[in-house]
């Protein structure tokens, strides 16, 4: 049996923190769980450009009896996303060995760090609203989000040939979400059945006009006297979230790092000793970039 050493304990602590970090982060994401995530274990640096392939468009040709096929030379589309965000959240633990003895202490330290990273990712994804210009925006800035507006947004995506099999999402701010769940036809049992009961009792809108409705505190807002909420309707392939591994710290520098990876997402957890405070410092960081993949698969919904 291997002997218990300080190095073994240090590695065990970092692995424990890493294992607990990623599930907590995924649970705090809304947009991050809905968009197309591209992740590889290849190490990258901030500023690197990632080429995300986009399937080409082909046409169906009628072949006459005895005729020949029509050869097409499609060009594979390409979206370039720059890894321009290296987000980190750092905290210190005075007595790190207590984490092994009392795992619940880990959550007290990890949760604020994980929430901070999730908020940054959500904000960056929702800020992409301004790049969606293939479909004409619907809704009125400063006005209530209506059933007709949601219907117009879904119709626009249908006309843009978003596949019927593709799930469509509408992420709105808390005020717009509150308005939607008060629409009488969708919030009463006698008109909407079980879905109306959930909206009335549980407060969840669920699905409306073929959109899965979500709310986020990080929907972008503009204006001062008249504030416009830039809600976003989209299919999964409209937006890309690209994440790459960060390098390990140099050997002999006193820092230990582990990767937490799950479901096309990954982050790095680094532990180092801070002599000034006599504490162990943990840094949870992630290198990522966001971008529009298919402009016609998204639409701005103002309220």
BAFI-3210 file (N, C-alpha, C; in Angstrom, 3 decimals, decimal comma, padded with zeros to 6 digits):
// residues 303
n [1|2|3|4|5|6|7|8|9|10|11|12|13|14|15|16|17|18|19|20|21|22|23|24|25|26|27|28|29|30|31|32|33|34|35|36|37|38|39|40|41|42|43|44|45|46|47|48|49|50|51|52|53|54|55|56|57|58|59|60|61|62|63|64|65|66|67|68|69|70|71|72|73|74|75|76|77|78|79|80|81|82|83|84|85|86|87|88|89|90|91|92|93|94|95|96|97|98|99|100|101|102|103|104|105|106|107|108|109|110|111|112|113|114|115|116|117|118|119|120|121|122|123|124|125|126|127|128|129|130|131|132|133|134|135|136|137|138|139|140|141|142|143|144|145|146|147|148|149|150|151|152|153|154|155|156|157|158|159|160|161|162|163|164|165|166|167|168|169|170|171|172|173|174|175|176|177|178|179|180|181|182|183|184|185|186|187|188|189|190|191|192|193|194|195|196|197|198|199|200|201|202|203|204|205|206|207|208|209|210|211|212|213|214|215|216|217|218|219|220|221|222|223|224|225|226|227|228|229|230|231|232|233|234|235|236|237|238|239|240|241|242|243|244|245|246|247|248|249|250|251|252|253|254|255|256|257|258|259|260|261|262|263|264|265|266|267|268|269|270|271|272|273|274|275|276|277|278|279|280|281|282|283|284|285|286|287|288|289|290|291|292|293|294|295|296|297|298|299|300|301|302|303]
n.u [000,849|000,515|002,364|001,090|001,600|002,586|002,446|000,653|-001,669|-002,029|-002,526|-004,870|-006,614|-006,845|-007,992|-010,423|-011,609|-011,774|-013,496|-015,854|-016,368|-017,169|-019,809|-021,319|-021,000|-022,235|-024,829|-025,542|-025,700|-027,589|-027,900|-025,461|-025,975|-027,666|-026,695|-024,548|-021,875|-018,406|-015,764|-012,453|-009,709|-007,344|-004,591|-004,719|-004,145|-004,945|-006,437|-006,127|-007,518|-010,369|-011,632|-014,817|-016,633|-019,320|-022,164|-022,654|-025,002|-027,120|-028,799|-031,748|-031,915|-033,736|-033,582|-033,679|-035,057|-032,583|-030,777|-028,050|-026,442|-026,365|-023,538|-022,512|-020,593|-020,136|-019,255|-017,730|-018,975|-017,664|-017,045|-015,357|-014,147|-012,834|-010,704|-011,070|-011,546|-010,446|-011,506|-011,538|-011,825|-010,860|-009,969|-009,117|-008,147|-007,797|-007,190|-006,628|-006,743|-009,033|-010,984|-010,875|-011,718|-014,194|-016,271|-018,440|-017,601|-016,243|-018,159|-019,036|-016,916|-016,566|-018,964|-019,453|-017,324|-017,863|-020,399|-019,697|-018,150|-020,096|-021,929|-020,417|-020,039|-022,720|-023,450|-021,755|-022,668|-025,359|-024,926|-024,481|-026,676|-026,794|-025,552|-027,265|-028,829|-029,984|-032,649|-035,545|-035,856|-038,275|-041,022|-041,357|-039,314|-039,174|-041,817|-044,512|-043,992|-045,678|-048,097|-048,422|-045,978|-044,156|-045,130|-044,594|-041,803|-041,206|-042,308|-040,652|-038,213|-038,970|-039,482|-036,907|-035,899|-035,147|-034,645|-037,471|-037,175|-035,356|-034,810|-036,188|-035,392|-036,275|-034,949|-035,498|-035,770|-036,381|-038,710|-040,099|-040,583|-042,307|-044,477|-045,240|-046,138|-048,451|-050,292|-053,581|-054,617|-052,608|-052,073|-054,016|-055,826|-058,146|-057,850|-055,278|-054,652|-052,585|-050,173|-050,936|-051,580|-049,067|-047,833|-049,342|-049,176|-046,533|-045,061|-043,700|-043,199|-042,625|-043,260|-044,021|-045,636|-043,934|-041,494|-039,094|-039,196|-037,069|-035,706|-033,450|-031,189|-029,335|-029,880|-029,319|-029,579|-030,531|-030,586|-031,980|-034,163|-036,246|-036,071|-034,777|-035,174|-033,195|-034,177|-033,704|-034,328|-033,688|-032,142|-030,227|-027,830|-027,339|-025,599|-022,277|-020,238|-017,040|-014,599|-011,419|-008,598|-006,506|-002,963|-000,872|000,585|004,033|006,420|007,659|007,019|005,391|002,698|-000,325|-002,365|-005,564|-007,863|-011,278|-013,743|-016,588|-019,293|-018,716|-017,471|-015,091|-012,777|-010,080|-008,545|-006,512|-004,149|-002,234|000,352|000,200|002,450|002,282|-000,203|-000,387|-001,999|-003,813|-004,250|-006,837|-007,573|-010,037|-010,444|-011,267|-010,935|-012,350|-014,455|-017,045|-019,520|-021,443|-022,874|-024,826|-026,464|-029,103|-030,528|-031,241|-032,988|-033,759|-035,676|-037,478|-038,366]
n.v [-001,192|002,217|004,830|007,455|010,693|014,190|015,141|013,360|013,967|016,638|016,402|014,895|016,716|018,736|017,243|016,614|019,132|019,841|017,849|018,574|021,039|021,359|020,063|021,763|024,194|023,694|023,411|026,013|027,289|028,683|029,669|028,527|025,822|025,454|026,196|025,417|023,551|023,439|021,505|020,555|018,570|019,628|021,714|025,226|028,759|032,039|034,142|032,512|031,298|029,477|027,273|026,540|024,105|024,393|022,789|022,350|023,619|021,744|020,970|019,389|017,520|016,713|013,662|012,458|009,571|007,385|009,392|011,347|011,947|015,098|016,644|018,182|020,745|021,456|023,963|023,688|025,322|027,817|029,002|031,366|031,491|033,313|032,615|034,540|035,091|034,644|033,546|033,781|032,721|033,226|031,985|031,703|029,223|028,794|026,477|023,889|021,130|020,516|020,295|017,719|016,330|017,436|017,548|019,223|021,771|022,464|023,169|025,603|027,267|026,846|027,456|030,364|030,967|029,366|030,321|032,913|032,448|031,232|033,327|035,123|033,729|033,435|036,139|036,913|035,238|036,044|038,627|038,459|039,116|041,388|040,690|039,181|039,548|038,532|037,810|039,831|041,843|041,345|042,567|045,255|047,738|048,357|047,713|045,378|041,856|039,976|037,423|037,417|038,448|036,448|034,435|035,537|035,520|032,762|032,023|033,416|032,068|029,590|030,237|030,763|028,338|026,736|023,546|021,424|019,481|020,496|021,784|024,780|027,768|030,312|032,871|035,016|038,124|038,584|040,211|040,014|037,287|037,063|038,431|036,709|034,399|035,292|035,528|034,952|032,718|030,841|030,396|029,252|026,452|025,543|026,379|025,788|023,367|020,952|022,343|024,989|024,848|024,395|026,811|028,526|027,580|026,519|028,442|028,194|028,627|026,868|025,491|027,358|028,245|026,569|027,222|026,593|028,080|030,122|031,925|034,579|036,396|037,849|038,894|041,200|044,757|047,949|051,567|054,388|056,183|054,803|051,520|048,851|045,417|042,889|040,166|036,750|034,580|031,353|028,574|025,638|025,498|028,099|029,546|029,382|027,999|027,859|025,993|025,477|023,584|024,859|025,340|023,227|024,282|025,353|022,821|022,394|024,885|025,005|024,861|023,034|021,463|020,426|019,048|019,630|018,078|017,688|016,789|018,281|020,496|022,218|022,961|024,434|023,697|025,103|024,801|026,548|027,659|030,384|032,311|034,761|034,917|032,533|030,495|028,219|028,760|028,716|028,594|028,776|028,439|029,207|028,932|030,426|031,156|032,911|032,934|033,684|031,132|030,289|032,700|033,030|031,393|032,551|035,127|038,450|039,467|041,937|043,708]
n.w [000,000|-000,833|000,703|002,781|001,936|002,028|-000,541|-001,747|-000,318|-001,060|-003,831|-003,682|-002,506|-004,459|-006,537|-005,351|-005,088|-007,809|-008,795|-007,610|-008,618|-011,398|-011,841|-010,213|-011,533|-014,037|-013,188|-012,649|-015,028|-017,718|-020,492|-021,254|-021,179|-023,277|-025,766|-028,615|-027,681|-027,952|-027,272|-026,599|-025,453|-026,077|-025,384|-025,133|-025,718|-024,481|-026,866|-029,055|-032,150|-032,976|-035,367|-036,193|-037,758|-040,118|-041,374|-044,932|-047,428|-049,408|-052,519|-053,824|-056,732|-059,685|-061,225|-064,428|-066,150|-067,074|-067,008|-065,593|-062,429|-060,686|-059,886|-056,944|-055,443|-052,541|-050,164|-047,115|-044,383|-042,114|-038,906|-037,087|-033,893|-031,301|-028,622|-026,322|-023,684|-020,513|-017,769|-014,252|-010,834|-007,592|-004,394|-000,885|001,495|004,844|006,515|004,827|005,037|006,386|004,519|003,527|005,754|006,358|003,976|003,307|003,823|001,574|-000,329|000,659|000,081|-002,669|-004,039|-004,364|-006,134|-008,364|-009,138|-009,904|-012,230|-013,856|-014,162|-015,645|-018,074|-018,903|-019,268|-021,393|-023,468|-023,811|-024,596|-027,266|-028,722|-030,357|-032,703|-034,191|-037,023|-039,279|-039,201|-038,899|-036,046|-033,422|-031,402|-028,955|-027,681|-024,233|-023,961|-023,149|-023,311|-025,588|-026,499|-029,247|-030,113|-029,365|-031,005|-033,518|-033,481|-033,448|-035,886|-037,624|-037,292|-038,282|-040,963|-041,653|-042,051|-039,891|-038,672|-038,121|-036,239|-034,501|-031,299|-030,008|-028,302|-025,962|-024,289|-021,715|-019,848|-016,260|-015,940|-018,412|-018,410|-016,243|-017,301|-019,380|-018,021|-016,992|-018,966|-019,685|-021,190|-021,019|-018,411|-016,906|-015,694|-016,968|-019,564|-020,465|-019,386|-017,763|-018,133|-017,724|-015,033|-013,910|-014,539|-013,015|-010,347|-009,869|-011,137|-013,535|-016,967|-019,037|-022,084|-024,978|-027,923|-029,387|-028,355|-025,856|-022,804|-020,967|-018,179|-017,421|-015,413|-016,696|-019,158|-021,756|-021,427|-022,659|-022,867|-021,049|-020,124|-021,439|-021,067|-022,827|-023,121|-024,325|-025,295|-026,334|-028,961|-030,207|-031,953|-031,127|-032,691|-033,333|-031,773|-030,569|-028,040|-027,199|-025,619|-024,227|-022,967|-020,370|-019,862|-017,770|-014,639|-014,325|-013,526|-010,201|-009,245|-007,084|-007,411|-007,970|-010,322|-011,553|-013,942|-014,553|-016,251|-018,247|-020,252|-022,780|-021,704|-019,728|-017,073|-015,177|-012,082|-009,727|-007,143|-004,795|-002,532|-000,294|001,177|002,500|003,697|004,892|003,882|001,754|-001,646|-004,010|-007,409|-009,738|-013,067|-016,514|-020,008|-022,738|-025,611|-027,323|-029,931|-032,934|-034,794|-036,712|-038,199|-039,089|-037,451|-035,141|-033,285|-032,337|-029,596|-028,450|-025,459]
ca.u [000,000|001,317|002,416|000,407|002,559|002,006|002,147|-000,587|-002,772|-002,231|-003,196|-006,233|-007,422|-007,142|-008,948|-011,721|-012,157|-012,103|-014,668|-017,045|-016,529|-017,869|-021,260|-021,927|-021,025|-023,256|-026,134|-025,809|-025,760|-028,814|-027,475|-024,356|-026,500|-028,573|-026,002|-023,648|-020,591|-017,287|-014,688|-011,404|-008,711|-006,119|-004,210|-004,739|-003,783|-005,856|-006,187|-006,169|-008,748|-010,870|-012,516|-015,938|-017,250|-020,772|-022,562|-023,053|-026,374|-027,234|-030,126|-032,205|-032,106|-034,544|-032,821|-034,556|-034,733|-031,437|-029,918|-026,921|-026,598|-025,770|-022,522|-022,439|-019,320|-020,460|-018,169|-017,995|-018,968|-016,690|-017,202|-014,154|-014,401|-011,578|-010,669|-010,680|-011,927|-009,848|-012,216|-011,054|-012,341|-009,825|-010,274|-008,122|-008,632|-006,752|-006,819|-007,147|-006,966|-010,397|-011,836|-010,941|-012,450|-015,571|-016,487|-019,421|-016,906|-015,833|-019,243|-019,083|-015,887|-016,669|-020,168|-019,292|-016,420|-018,570|-021,449|-019,051|-017,812|-021,342|-022,494|-019,614|-020,352|-024,084|-023,451|-021,123|-023,529|-026,541|-024,499|-024,401|-027,950|-026,606|-025,026|-028,322|-029,499|-030,556|-034,101|-035,987|-036,236|-039,695|-041,270|-041,180|-038,483|-039,904|-043,192|-044,731|-043,809|-047,008|-048,211|-048,224|-044,544|-043,544|-045,570|-043,858|-040,419|-041,146|-042,588|-039,455|-037,232|-039,482|-039,245|-035,458|-035,606|-034,661|-035,284|-038,589|-036,723|-034,449|-035,464|-036,051|-035,374|-036,476|-034,403|-036,026|-035,444|-037,433|-039,958|-040,797|-041,028|-043,484|-045,587|-045,674|-046,886|-049,733|-051,224|-054,672|-054,794|-051,534|-051,840|-055,214|-055,988|-059,252|-057,487|-053,974|-054,484|-051,507|-049,188|-051,466|-051,480|-047,667|-047,547|-050,052|-048,732|-045,074|-044,440|-042,890|-043,918|-042,451|-043,169|-045,047|-045,425|-042,800|-040,288|-038,858|-038,990|-036,171|-035,437|-032,084|-030,935|-028,229|-030,315|-028,769|-030,508|-030,010|-031,493|-032,080|-035,565|-036,965|-035,127|-035,111|-034,615|-032,876|-034,382|-033,122|-034,900|-032,652|-031,936|-028,928|-026,694|-027,198|-024,535|-021,234|-019,415|-015,836|-013,782|-010,190|-007,800|-005,393|-001,789|-000,500|001,637|005,390|006,835|008,547|006,592|004,573|001,278|-000,860|-003,585|-006,368|-008,908|-012,639|-014,297|-017,865|-020,285|-018,211|-017,102|-013,976|-012,115|-008,878|-008,492|-005,107|-003,906|-000,881|000,513|000,458|003,157|001,902|-001,415|-000,291|-003,208|-003,800|-005,044|-007,447|-008,026|-010,871|-010,453|-011,734|-010,601|-013,452|-014,890|-018,421|-019,746|-022,619|-022,596|-025,831|-027,161|-030,534|-031,148|-031,511|-033,786|-033,865|-037,048|-037,394|-039,483]
ca.v [000,000|003,428|005,640|008,745|011,780|015,515|015,284|012,635|014,735|017,826|015,989|014,473|017,905|019,394|016,401|016,748|020,437|019,802|016,990|019,249|022,338|021,389|019,865|022,969|025,218|023,356|023,647|027,447|027,819|028,599|029,715|027,606|024,468|025,419|026,472|024,391|023,628|022,801|021,340|019,572|018,555|020,242|022,913|026,449|029,996|033,157|034,779|031,541|031,271|028,122|027,170|025,630|023,812|024,510|021,946|023,096|023,478|021,037|021,036|018,126|017,622|015,672|012,905|011,819|008,176|007,274|010,558|011,274|012,781|016,433|016,729|019,460|021,008|022,343|024,464|023,551|026,618|027,934|030,134|031,568|031,977|033,621|032,335|035,862|035,268|033,762|033,934|033,089|033,067|032,765|032,099|031,094|028,369|028,794|025,116|023,144|019,719|020,345|019,945|016,258|015,829|017,953|017,935|020,293|023,053|022,751|023,854|026,981|028,011|026,679|028,005|031,727|030,964|028,756|031,257|034,027|032,004|031,016|034,635|035,708|033,020|033,791|037,521|036,969|034,589|036,865|039,863|038,219|039,477|042,437|040,116|038,479|040,512|037,865|037,900|041,130|041,772|041,485|043,136|046,697|048,077|048,981|047,230|044,035|040,739|039,438|036,142|037,669|038,628|035,118|033,733|036,105|035,070|031,359|031,991|033,894|030,985|028,565|030,726|030,715|026,915|026,005|022,223|021,213|018,596|021,224|022,495|026,235|028,324|031,749|033,283|036,356|038,667|038,235|040,936|039,412|035,960|037,282|038,789|035,526|033,447|035,881|035,498|034,091|031,450|029,907|030,295|028,720|025,020|025,275|026,706|025,218|022,065|020,775|023,413|026,172|024,645|024,605|028,240|029,195|027,127|026,415|029,637|027,866|028,764|025,633|025,618|028,200|028,500|025,741|027,684|026,322|029,405|030,220|033,298|034,822|037,728|038,460|039,405|042,545|045,884|049,228|052,698|054,973|056,498|053,607|050,405|047,752|044,102|042,188|038,731|036,044|033,320|030,711|027,127|025,309|025,776|029,532|030,110|028,453|028,243|027,069|025,912|024,710|023,389|025,733|024,510|022,940|025,176|024,827|021,954|022,980|026,226|024,909|024,852|021,757|021,718|019,317|019,461|019,139|018,025|016,977|017,262|019,333|021,679|021,909|024,064|024,059|024,062|025,192|025,072|027,008|028,148|031,817|032,491|036,004|034,693|031,183|029,804|027,629|029,532|027,955|029,364|028,052|029,276|028,590|029,673|030,193|032,190|032,737|033,529|033,277|030,098|030,428|033,960|032,916|030,521|033,335|036,333|039,348|039,660|043,101|043,990]
ca.w [000,000|-000,944|001,915|002,736|001,992|001,823|-001,974|-002,010|000,258|-001,888|-005,068|-003,345|-002,242|-005,735|-007,258|-004,691|-005,465|-009,231|-008,990|-007,106|-009,258|-012,678|-011,719|-009,635|-012,574|-015,026|-012,585|-012,603|-016,383|-018,506|-021,884|-021,475|-021,356|-024,420|-027,022|-029,138|-026,982|-028,633|-026,293|-026,837|-024,398|-026,571|-024,636|-025,934|-025,039|-024,736|-028,152|-030,143|-032,934|-033,219|-036,524|-035,943|-039,060|-040,268|-042,507|-046,130|-047,920|-050,683|-053,141|-054,415|-058,177|-060,290|-062,212|-065,410|-066,411|-067,965|-066,872|-064,664|-061,242|-060,728|-058,835|-056,248|-054,775|-051,426|-049,332|-045,683|-043,715|-041,037|-037,990|-036,293|-032,537|-030,636|-027,176|-025,822|-022,284|-019,506|-016,549|-013,059|-009,506|-006,663|-002,970|-000,017|002,569|005,884|006,910|003,690|005,360|006,875|003,382|003,463|006,912|006,316|002,571|003,149|003,826|000,213|-001,023|001,123|-000,635|-004,112|-004,653|-004,895|-007,285|-009,491|-009,559|-010,594|-013,580|-014,596|-014,501|-016,723|-019,310|-019,293|-019,745|-022,708|-024,449|-024,067|-025,256|-028,705|-029,354|-031,365|-033,942|-034,915|-037,900|-040,444|-039,023|-038,396|-034,625|-033,108|-030,095|-028,774|-026,538|-023,140|-023,921|-022,613|-024,237|-025,821|-027,194|-030,678|-030,350|-029,298|-032,206|-034,659|-033,388|-033,859|-037,324|-038,314|-037,298|-039,194|-042,323|-041,885|-042,257|-038,731|-038,751|-037,196|-035,167|-033,612|-030,192|-030,050|-026,950|-025,800|-022,998|-021,473|-018,537|-015,277|-016,167|-019,547|-017,985|-015,402|-018,188|-020,127|-017,202|-016,607|-020,089|-019,184|-021,914|-020,724|-016,964|-016,251|-015,943|-017,874|-020,945|-020,839|-018,768|-016,792|-018,309|-017,061|-013,594|-013,534|-014,610|-011,935|-009,024|-009,790|-011,703|-014,704|-018,238|-019,803|-023,531|-025,575|-029,349|-029,779|-027,657|-024,441|-022,229|-019,817|-017,754|-016,988|-014,856|-017,419|-020,454|-021,965|-021,416|-023,130|-022,678|-019,707|-019,832|-021,889|-021,016|-023,731|-022,795|-025,568|-025,146|-027,472|-029,418|-031,010|-031,942|-030,524|-033,562|-033,598|-030,938|-030,180|-026,862|-027,402|-024,403|-024,394|-021,761|-020,035|-019,573|-016,392|-014,141|-014,481|-012,416|-009,221|-008,830|-005,883|-007,758|-008,448|-011,083|-012,057|-014,870|-014,346|-017,598|-018,306|-021,204|-023,654|-020,929|-018,852|-016,383|-014,450|-010,663|-009,335|-005,729|-004,502|-001,153|-000,174|002,448|003,185|004,483|005,449|003,448|000,419|-002,600|-005,096|-008,562|-010,699|-014,268|-017,751|-021,222|-023,672|-026,527|-027,787|-031,238|-033,701|-035,789|-037,780|-037,933|-039,359|-036,452|-033,944|-033,489|-031,190|-029,151|-027,562|-024,548]
c.u [000,886|001,246|001,689|001,447|001,851|001,649|000,851|-001,796|-003,082|-002,959|-004,634|-007,139|-007,807|-008,143|-010,344|-012,388|-012,597|-013,365|-015,948|-017,359|-017,437|-019,359|-021,968|-022,024|-022,132|-024,652|-026,510|-025,895|-027,162|-028,429|-026,396|-024,794|-027,373|-027,856|-025,121|-022,285|-019,542|-016,133|-013,724|-010,389|-007,376|-005,840|-004,175|-004,350|-004,826|-005,453|-006,178|-007,525|-009,119|-011,832|-013,579|-016,633|-018,764|-021,178|-023,003|-024,510|-026,352|-028,653|-030,451|-032,494|-032,921|-033,716|-033,783|-034,111|-033,622|-030,475|-028,779|-027,170|-025,926|-024,806|-022,498|-021,104|-019,554|-019,204|-018,569|-017,906|-018,004|-016,991|-015,955|-014,509|-013,063|-011,700|-010,170|-011,059|-011,264|-010,423|-011,709|-011,776|-011,403|-010,268|-009,196|-008,792|-007,537|-006,267|-007,403|-007,427|-008,366|-011,351|-011,979|-011,773|-013,917|-015,847|-017,487|-018,774|-016,501|-016,903|-019,339|-018,067|-016,116|-017,841|-020,001|-018,386|-017,119|-019,655|-020,848|-018,685|-019,062|-021,951|-021,725|-019,932|-021,746|-024,142|-022,865|-022,006|-024,738|-026,185|-024,365|-025,663|-027,750|-026,121|-026,074|-029,123|-030,096|-032,083|-034,451|-036,408|-037,733|-039,829|-040,973|-040,364|-039,259|-041,337|-043,285|-044,511|-045,148|-046,956|-047,945|-046,739|-043,829|-043,894|-044,793|-042,404|-040,283|-041,392|-041,368|-038,394|-037,672|-039,221|-037,761|-034,957|-034,847|-035,373|-036,383|-038,175|-035,819|-035,237|-035,180|-036,224|-035,613|-036,038|-034,767|-035,608|-036,592|-038,758|-040,772|-041,338|-042,288|-044,701|-046,132|-046,515|-048,174|-050,708|-052,337|-054,766|-053,756|-051,305|-053,058|-055,407|-057,065|-058,925|-056,192|-053,707|-053,353|-050,458|-049,653|-051,380|-050,048|-047,309|-048,164|-049,477|-047,212|-044,367|-043,579|-043,731|-043,812|-042,297|-044,331|-044,686|-044,171|-041,471|-040,253|-038,448|-038,103|-036,026|-034,012|-031,970|-029,906|-028,583|-029,836|-029,881|-029,798|-031,046|-031,519|-033,529|-036,471|-035,969|-035,629|-034,410|-034,417|-032,947|-033,942|-033,846|-033,913|-032,791|-030,503|-027,752|-026,556|-025,970|-023,541|-020,499|-018,224|-014,972|-012,568|-009,441|-006,746|-004,194|-001,591|000,548|003,006|005,754|007,790|008,163|005,698|003,087|000,889|-002,187|-004,239|-007,426|-010,235|-013,343|-015,550|-018,747|-019,842|-017,947|-015,963|-013,394|-010,895|-008,983|-007,037|-005,011|-002,446|-000,847|000,885|001,131|002,755|000,688|-001,425|-001,535|-002,975|-004,740|-005,540|-007,892|-008,800|-010,955|-010,840|-011,376|-011,676|-013,648|-016,301|-018,568|-021,007|-022,200|-023,534|-026,696|-028,676|-031,251|-031,401|-032,294|-033,853|-035,344|-037,028|-038,611|-039,064]
c.v [001,243|004,230|006,959|009,838|013,103|015,735|014,563|013,401|015,957|017,485|015,575|015,672|018,586|018,576|016,509|018,057|020,425|018,986|017,681|020,523|022,289|021,097|021,084|024,067|024,943|023,608|025,103|028,080|027,680|028,555|028,680|026,177|024,333|025,552|025,296|024,549|022,821|022,723|020,262|019,671|019,126|021,537|024,113|027,637|031,058|033,853|033,825|031,581|029,822|028,167|026,109|025,359|023,927|023,687|022,783|022,852|022,800|021,179|019,675|018,343|016,439|014,959|012,178|010,385|008,088|008,431|010,314|012,214|014,132|016,566|018,136|019,563|021,974|022,768|024,354|024,923|026,634|029,182|030,211|032,186|032,139|033,310|033,598|036,112|034,200|034,206|033,121|033,586|032,418|032,969|031,383|030,313|028,293|027,399|024,154|021,681|019,467|019,955|018,434|015,687|016,231|018,436|019,068|021,666|023,458|023,536|025,317|027,843|027,996|027,415|029,430|031,785|030,439|029,688|032,418|033,653|031,822|032,337|035,285|035,056|033,392|035,193|037,615|036,339|035,458|038,196|039,694|038,664|040,456|041,886|039,371|039,494|039,869|037,897|039,259|041,006|041,980|042,065|044,629|046,964|048,807|048,524|045,825|042,997|040,023|038,081|036,309|037,825|037,292|034,317|034,224|035,641|033,629|031,232|032,426|032,805|029,862|028,973|030,731|029,280|026,281|024,652|022,050|020,341|019,300|021,940|023,988|026,791|029,827|032,106|034,747|036,834|038,396|038,944|040,346|038,033|036,070|037,627|037,566|034,586|034,035|035,984|034,504|032,733|030,407|029,703|029,799|027,260|024,757|025,588|026,046|023,874|022,039|021,877|024,702|026,065|024,856|026,084|028,976|028,851|027,139|027,644|029,373|027,942|027,477|025,906|026,443|028,472|027,785|026,246|027,089|027,647|029,317|031,688|033,408|036,244|038,493|038,812|040,854|043,590|047,127|050,308|053,160|055,277|055,335|052,465|049,276|046,482|043,333|040,681|038,033|034,738|032,651|029,196|026,866|025,730|027,242|030,102|029,020|028,929|027,301|027,146|025,041|024,622|024,488|024,866|024,288|023,960|024,527|023,949|022,687|024,366|026,192|024,911|023,488|022,036|020,410|019,886|018,834|019,213|017,163|017,609|018,419|020,641|021,274|023,150|023,514|024,540|023,996|025,535|025,478|027,563|029,621|032,084|033,752|035,826|033,327|030,360|029,191|028,431|028,611|028,924|028,437|028,923|028,473|029,518|029,383|031,380|031,895|033,414|032,996|032,263|030,226|031,639|033,808|031,990|031,241|034,589|037,132|039,603|040,756|043,189|045,118]
c.w [000,000|000,345|001,707|002,927|001,785|000,358|-002,327|-001,507|-000,602|-003,177|-004,818|-003,137|-003,553|-006,546|-006,662|-005,072|-006,921|-009,488|-008,568|-007,876|-010,478|-012,580|-011,147|-010,680|-013,575|-014,474|-012,521|-013,985|-016,968|-019,982|-022,178|-021,691|-022,599|-025,756|-027,428|-028,471|-027,737|-027,645|-026,729|-025,709|-024,855|-025,806|-025,573|-025,067|-025,352|-026,033|-029,321|-030,844|-033,246|-034,406|-036,253|-037,270|-039,017|-041,491|-043,704|-046,484|-049,283|-051,218|-053,739|-055,897|-058,689|-061,369|-063,143|-065,649|-067,451|-067,863|-065,899|-063,497|-061,454|-059,562|-058,241|-055,515|-053,614|-050,668|-047,868|-045,035|-042,540|-040,213|-037,128|-034,949|-031,834|-029,145|-026,469|-024,370|-021,423|-018,165|-015,375|-011,820|-008,496|-005,227|-002,176|001,103|003,635|006,253|005,882|004,038|005,901|005,752|003,271|004,589|006,865|004,885|002,382|003,180|002,416|-000,534|-000,611|000,396|-002,144|-004,726|-005,158|-006,123|-008,530|-010,020|-010,340|-012,027|-014,435|-015,038|-015,643|-018,063|-019,813|-019,895|-021,146|-023,783|-024,803|-024,732|-026,768|-029,440|-030,509|-032,699|-034,749|-035,727|-039,143|-040,395|-038,428|-036,937|-034,437|-031,701|-030,060|-027,529|-025,467|-023,013|-023,364|-023,702|-024,376|-026,507|-028,674|-031,010|-030,335|-030,548|-033,421|-034,653|-033,864|-035,358|-038,124|-038,377|-038,228|-040,639|-042,673|-041,992|-041,094|-038,731|-037,710|-036,024|-034,160|-032,525|-030,309|-028,637|-026,996|-024,383|-022,784|-020,086|-017,562|-015,509|-017,297|-019,189|-017,132|-016,246|-018,911|-019,272|-016,646|-017,775|-019,755|-019,874|-021,540|-019,232|-016,197|-016,642|-016,984|-019,331|-021,400|-020,181|-017,753|-016,901|-017,634|-015,556|-013,118|-013,556|-013,439|-010,569|-008,902|-010,330|-012,917|-015,971|-019,052|-021,276|-024,065|-027,028|-029,878|-029,240|-026,252|-023,805|-020,989|-019,430|-017,239|-016,461|-015,673|-018,856|-020,587|-021,989|-021,937|-022,885|-021,239|-019,355|-020,229|-021,981|-021,912|-023,280|-024,096|-025,327|-026,430|-027,732|-030,367|-030,975|-031,507|-031,385|-033,940|-032,913|-030,580|-028,941|-026,961|-026,148|-024,697|-023,066|-021,605|-019,651|-018,081|-015,931|-014,281|-013,283|-011,470|-008,755|-007,593|-006,142|-008,315|-009,141|-011,500|-012,982|-014,460|-015,695|-017,616|-019,369|-022,072|-022,920|-020,008|-018,221|-015,651|-013,010|-010,224|-007,857|-005,545|-003,079|-001,159|001,169|003,207|004,085|005,155|005,115|002,070|-000,471|-003,715|-006,182|-009,489|-011,942|-015,496|-018,907|-022,264|-024,605|-026,978|-029,145|-031,889|-034,754|-036,982|-037,470|-038,104|-038,375|-035,130|-034,265|-032,200|-030,873|-028,082|-026,648|-023,616]
res [x|x|x|x|x|x|x|x|x|x|x|x|x|x|x|x|x|x|x|x|x|x|x|x|x|x|x|x|x|x|x|x|x|x|x|x|x|x|x|x|x|x|x|x|x|x|x|x|x|x|x|x|x|x|x|x|x|x|x|x|x|x|x|x|x|x|x|x|x|x|x|x|x|x|x|x|x|x|x|x|x|x|x|x|x|x|x|x|x|x|x|x|x|x|x|x|x|x|x|x|x|x|x|x|x|x|x|x|x|x|x|x|x|x|x|x|x|x|x|x|x|x|x|x|x|x|x|x|x|x|x|x|x|x|x|x|x|x|x|x|x|x|x|x|x|x|x|x|x|x|x|x|x|x|x|x|x|x|x|x|x|x|x|x|x|x|x|x|x|x|x|x|x|x|x|x|x|x|x|x|x|x|x|x|x|x|x|x|x|x|x|x|x|x|x|x|x|x|x|x|x|x|x|x|x|x|x|x|x|x|x|x|x|x|x|x|x|x|x|x|x|x|x|x|x|x|x|x|x|x|x|x|x|x|x|x|x|x|x|x|x|x|x|x|x|x|x|x|x|x|x|x|x|x|x|x|x|x|x|x|x|x|x|x|x|x|x|x|x|x|x|x|x|x|x|x|x|x|x|x|x|x|x|x|x|x|x|x|x|x|x|x|x|x|x|x|x|x|x|x|x|x|x]
***
